[in-house]
Amino acid sequence: MNNFLNIFQRLCDEVDDLKFSSPVVSVYNPLRYAWDGFEKYAKFSHGCKRVVFVGINPGPWGMAQTGIPFGEINAVKNFLGINEITIIPPESQNLSYPIRGLNCGRSEVSGKRLWGLFASRFRNAERFFAENFVLNYCPLLFLGRTEKGSIRNFTPDKIDPSERERLCRICDSALIEAVETLKPDYVVGVGTFAYKRAKTALICQRAAITKILHPSPANPRANHDWAGKTERTLIESGVWQ
């Protein structure tokens, strides 16, 4: 196992030891049950990268299904060229968010938008990964109960502050190691939470840190020309030419 995979194997083991309280009702760790997908994705990590994009945590229809950051099914198959992933579904699953791997019939909008932008600009995975890479800051999917009693996807900023602090210490360490391995000139936080964590964790690193709008449909600003706004931001900040 190469050094890059070692970083995320340790991260997988360390976050598995954490416990989370209400409103969290279920926690999925796709680095555990979908490691095969992440391992196949990691083939693109070889060599230094000019830009590393950092997302927040898995979405229920993306990385939670495939083990791949922003791993929307069609993007994984058609852009990344990964058509077979061995999944060992977690024993405890929420019925509203089943793990079906590449057979999942739902589309992760955030992943569709992000990888769609990369496909539009770079045309194929080889050209994109020659200088770019995509990571998630936290590998865990949190499902929490809302005040109305429904179950939905929770981002790490919604969990108990003391539990989030323990989680962030582990994730900060892994992010530092990953950036030291990839040696980027730029780290781009996909959304404000990822940007702030990168600014905190990478304070001693040489990489310039910037951010783009998160592509989630829950972000109203992302629902009109997200790709155009994001490409302009990346060009204006010097990340892309």
C-alpha positions as CSV (number, residue, x, y, z in Angstrom):
1,M,0.0,0.0,0.0
2,N,1.4,3.4,-1.0
3,N,1.8,6.3,1.4
4,F,-1.3,8.1,0.1
5,L,-3.5,5.1,0.8
6,N,-1.8,4.6,4.2
7,I,-3.0,8.1,5.2
8,F,-6.6,7.3,4.5
9,Q,-6.4,3.8,6.0
10,R,-5.3,5.4,9.2
11,L,-8.0,8.0,8.9
12,C,-10.6,5.3,8.4
13,D,-9.5,3.5,11.5
14,E,-9.3,6.6,13.7
15,V,-12.8,8.0,12.8
16,D,-14.3,4.5,13.4
17,D,-13.4,4.8,17.0
18,L,-15.5,8.0,17.5
19,K,-19.0,8.1,19.0
20,F,-21.7,10.7,18.1
21,S,-24.8,11.7,20.0
22,S,-28.1,13.3,19.0
23,P,-29.1,14.6,16.6
24,V,-26.9,12.0,14.8
25,V,-28.7,8.7,14.4
26,S,-26.5,6.8,11.9
27,V,-22.9,7.2,10.7
28,Y,-21.6,5.6,7.5
29,N,-17.8,5.2,6.9
30,P,-17.4,4.5,3.1
31,L,-13.7,4.2,3.5
32,R,-14.5,1.0,5.4
33,Y,-17.2,-0.6,3.3
34,A,-16.3,0.9,-0.1
35,W,-12.5,0.9,0.3
36,D,-12.2,-0.8,-3.1
37,G,-13.7,2.3,-4.8
38,F,-11.4,4.7,-3.0
39,E,-8.4,2.5,-3.7
40,K,-9.2,2.5,-7.4
41,Y,-9.7,6.2,-7.4
42,A,-6.3,6.7,-5.6
43,K,-4.6,5.6,-8.8
44,F,-5.0,9.2,-9.9
45,S,-3.1,10.5,-6.9
46,H,0.4,9.6,-8.2
47,G,2.8,12.5,-8.6
48,C,2.6,16.1,-7.4
49,K,-0.6,18.1,-8.1
50,R,-0.9,21.8,-8.8
51,V,-4.4,22.0,-7.3
52,V,-6.2,20.0,-4.6
53,F,-10.0,20.4,-4.2
54,V,-11.3,19.6,-0.7
55,G,-14.9,18.8,-0.1
56,I,-16.7,18.5,3.2
57,N,-17.8,14.9,3.7
58,P,-19.6,12.2,1.7
59,G,-23.0,12.8,0.2
60,P,-25.6,9.9,0.6
61,W,-25.8,9.2,-3.2
62,G,-22.1,9.9,-4.0
63,M,-19.1,9.0,-1.9
64,A,-21.4,7.0,0.5
65,Q,-22.2,4.7,-2.4
66,T,-18.8,4.6,-4.2
67,G,-16.1,5.5,-1.7
68,I,-15.0,8.2,-4.1
69,P,-15.1,11.9,-3.2
70,F,-18.2,13.5,-4.9
71,G,-18.6,10.0,-6.4
72,E,-21.8,10.5,-8.4
73,I,-22.5,7.2,-10.2
74,N,-22.4,8.4,-13.8
75,A,-19.3,10.5,-13.2
76,V,-17.5,7.6,-11.6
77,K,-18.3,5.3,-14.6
78,N,-18.1,7.8,-17.5
79,F,-15.4,10.3,-16.4
80,L,-13.3,8.4,-14.0
81,G,-13.7,5.1,-15.9
82,I,-14.3,3.0,-12.8
83,N,-17.0,0.5,-13.6
84,E,-16.7,-2.1,-10.9
85,I,-16.5,-1.5,-7.2
86,T,-16.7,-4.2,-4.5
87,I,-19.0,-3.0,-1.7
88,I,-19.4,-4.6,1.7
89,P,-22.5,-2.7,3.0
90,P,-22.5,-1.6,6.6
91,E,-24.5,-3.9,8.9
92,S,-26.5,-1.1,10.2
93,Q,-28.2,1.0,7.5
94,N,-31.0,3.6,7.6
95,L,-33.8,2.4,5.3
96,S,-34.0,5.8,3.7
97,Y,-30.3,5.8,2.7
98,P,-29.4,2.2,1.5
99,I,-26.0,1.4,0.2
100,R,-26.2,-0.1,-3.3
101,G,-22.8,1.0,-4.8
102,L,-22.8,1.5,-8.5
103,N,-26.3,0.1,-8.7
104,C,-27.6,3.2,-6.8
105,G,-30.4,4.7,-8.8
106,R,-30.0,8.2,-7.3
107,S,-27.8,11.0,-8.6
108,E,-25.6,13.1,-6.3
109,V,-26.2,16.6,-7.6
110,S,-23.1,18.0,-6.0
111,G,-20.9,15.3,-7.6
112,K,-22.7,15.7,-11.0
113,R,-22.0,19.4,-11.0
114,L,-18.4,19.2,-9.8
115,W,-17.2,16.4,-12.1
116,G,-19.3,17.8,-14.9
117,L,-17.3,21.0,-14.7
118,F,-14.0,19.1,-14.7
119,A,-15.2,17.0,-17.7
120,S,-16.3,20.1,-19.6
121,R,-13.0,21.8,-19.1
122,F,-10.5,18.9,-19.3
123,R,-12.4,16.5,-21.5
124,N,-11.0,13.4,-19.8
125,A,-9.7,12.2,-16.5
126,E,-6.1,11.9,-17.5
127,R,-5.9,15.6,-18.4
128,F,-7.7,16.6,-15.2
129,F,-5.6,14.5,-12.8
130,A,-2.3,15.5,-14.4
131,E,-2.5,18.6,-12.2
132,N,-5.6,18.3,-10.1
133,F,-7.0,16.1,-7.4
134,V,-10.2,15.9,-5.3
135,L,-10.4,14.9,-1.6
136,N,-13.1,15.1,1.1
137,Y,-12.0,16.6,4.5
138,C,-14.1,14.2,6.6
139,P,-14.8,10.6,5.4
140,L,-18.0,10.1,7.5
141,L,-21.6,10.5,6.4
142,F,-23.9,11.7,9.2
143,L,-27.6,11.0,9.2
144,G,-29.5,13.1,11.7
145,R,-33.0,13.5,13.0
146,T,-34.6,16.9,12.3
147,E,-36.9,18.8,14.7
148,K,-39.8,17.5,12.7
149,G,-38.6,13.9,13.1
150,S,-37.4,13.2,9.6
151,I,-33.9,11.8,8.8
152,R,-31.6,13.7,6.6
153,N,-28.0,14.1,5.7
154,F,-26.0,16.3,8.2
155,T,-22.7,18.0,7.5
156,P,-20.1,18.0,10.3
157,D,-20.9,21.6,11.3
158,K,-24.3,20.3,12.6
159,I,-22.9,17.8,15.1
160,D,-22.2,18.3,18.8
161,P,-19.3,20.8,19.1
162,S,-17.2,18.7,21.4
163,E,-17.6,15.7,19.1
164,R,-16.8,17.9,16.0
165,E,-13.6,19.1,17.7
166,R,-12.4,15.5,18.2
167,L,-13.3,14.6,14.6
168,C,-11.6,17.7,13.2
169,R,-8.3,16.9,15.0
170,I,-8.2,13.6,13.2
171,C,-9.3,15.0,9.8
172,D,-6.9,18.0,10.1
173,S,-4.0,15.6,10.6
174,A,-5.0,13.5,7.6
175,L,-5.4,16.6,5.4
176,I,-2.0,17.9,6.4
177,E,-0.4,14.5,5.4
178,A,-2.3,14.3,2.1
179,V,-1.2,17.9,1.1
180,E,2.4,17.1,2.1
181,T,2.2,14.1,-0.2
182,L,0.5,15.8,-3.2
183,K,2.5,19.1,-2.8
184,P,-0.1,21.4,-4.4
185,D,0.3,25.1,-5.1
186,Y,-3.3,25.7,-4.4
187,V,-5.9,24.1,-2.1
188,V,-9.5,24.9,-3.0
189,G,-12.1,24.5,-0.3
190,V,-15.4,23.4,-1.9
191,G,-17.7,25.4,0.3
192,T,-17.1,27.5,3.4
193,F,-16.7,24.7,5.9
194,A,-14.0,22.9,3.9
195,Y,-12.2,26.3,3.2
196,K,-12.1,27.2,6.9
197,R,-10.8,23.8,7.9
198,A,-8.1,24.0,5.3
199,K,-7.1,27.5,6.5
200,T,-6.8,26.1,10.0
201,A,-5.1,22.8,9.3
202,L,-2.7,24.0,6.6
203,I,-1.5,27.2,8.2
204,C,2.1,26.0,8.0
205,Q,1.9,24.7,4.5
206,R,3.1,26.5,1.4
207,A,-0.1,26.1,-0.6
208,A,-2.3,29.1,-1.3
209,I,-5.9,28.4,0.0
210,T,-9.0,29.7,-1.7
211,K,-12.6,28.5,-2.1
212,I,-15.4,28.0,-4.5
213,L,-19.2,27.8,-4.0
214,H,-20.4,24.4,-2.8
215,P,-22.4,22.8,-5.7
216,S,-25.1,21.4,-3.4
217,P,-28.7,22.3,-4.5
218,A,-29.2,23.3,-0.8
219,N,-27.0,26.3,-1.6
220,P,-29.3,28.8,-3.4
221,R,-26.4,30.5,-5.2
222,A,-25.3,27.2,-6.7
223,N,-28.6,26.6,-8.5
224,H,-28.0,29.2,-11.3
225,D,-24.9,28.7,-13.5
226,W,-22.8,27.1,-10.7
227,A,-20.2,25.9,-13.3
228,G,-19.8,29.3,-14.9
229,K,-19.4,31.1,-11.5
230,T,-17.0,28.5,-10.3
231,E,-14.8,28.5,-13.4
232,R,-14.6,32.3,-13.3
233,T,-13.6,32.2,-9.6
234,L,-10.9,29.7,-10.3
235,I,-9.5,31.7,-13.2
236,E,-9.7,35.0,-11.3
237,S,-7.9,33.5,-8.3
238,G,-5.1,32.2,-10.5
239,V,-5.9,28.5,-9.8
240,W,-6.7,27.8,-13.5
241,Q,-5.3,29.5,-16.5
